[in-house]
Amino acid sequence: MGYYDGGTRSGKEKRGASSGIAGFIGAIVGALIVVFSIPVLSSTGFLPYDIGPAGSGGEEAEESDAEDMTEEQVESVSIEHNSDVTEAVDRVHDAVVGIVNMNQSSDMFGGPAGEGTGSGIVYKIEEDRAFVVTNQHVIEGASTGQTEVDVTLTDGSRVPAEFVGEDELTDLAVLTIDAEEVETVADFGSSDTLRAGEPAIAIGNPLAFEGSVTLGIISSIERSIPVDISGDGQPDWEAEVLQTDAAINPGNSGGALVNIQGEVIGINSMKIAQNAVEGIGFAIPADLAQPVIEDLEQYGEVQRPQMGIVLRSLQEIPSFHWESTLGLPEDVKGGVYIEGVQPDSPAQDGGMEEGDVIVELDGEEIRDANELRRYLYTAVEIGDTMEVTFYRDGELQSTEITLSEQVF
């Protein structure tokens, strides 16, 4: 048994060694055939790919495709991100002009005081005149002849402007220039439909950098900013403005705040100029500006109802006079003191006198001069009859007056 087993095992080892050598030789021959046949097959088109040295062609093609794809992607992203903004700017850019206030007053040495710069918007062409709206503070002095105003167009040409009208409360003014060189007119959009977060584009001439464009958003659609016109430290008016974080700097005043459709939604007016504050600018809403602009075109001023009084907020009077001099009850916390009544005015016709303290208009509480103006300019119109409640020598009285255009 043992011998048989041993003899059988010895015969298999001999046959296996010989077949292994033959297989190895066959594998080498097959590999050589494959290596030498692949280029031939590739050149005849039997293979779906090209054969070449490593790093010569294939990688270059892949790199080229990657570069092309990257360029296409970058170009696509750029177009999607910028096209709406650039198209909006293109629509209105040439309608935003520079305003140069050539102050004719002298400095302390007798020389010219220099020029002030701002921005304006060409919003209409009528016959041979183009109409430009800007801020009143930009052209201050033009109405009294203390200064002349030029308009700088986007092509660099400078043309003289004619004063049409101004309104100090809303800080708006209208000029006209020769329409011959004007090609672009801005369109007004609606500011009443704006929402916080919408894109906002400011266009103007900050620091004399003409045609500058800044991009931001509408930060708030309802802001009331106190305005001190008389310079006495007391607010004379509360301006209703749009708040934006689009950069607004000196020289932007009177320029355009534009929506993504290229429509003017606001007229840039002011910013908070403090070192710790950034990105808070304000613009006069288009829907508030347009009625003012129409009045300025037609009358040279805004037609508002007037009482014909010289007024002062009660808070400006020392409190010890409230009871001792005016005889006001202790529960009176505010009102408007009448310093004077103009002759033949609605107030005089209604029997009002110097020293009266107004506390209500048509039953609505009036706490200061700002609230009185706001009620007159927003709640009633010229020709309306208004009930005035007031204190005289400590006695509460009321009268009716018919409002007119008379200026106080």
Order of alpha helices (4+ residues) and beta strands (2+ residues): alpha-alpha-beta-beta-beta-beta-beta-beta-beta-beta-beta-beta-beta-beta-beta-alpha-beta-alpha-beta-alpha-beta-beta-alpha-beta-beta
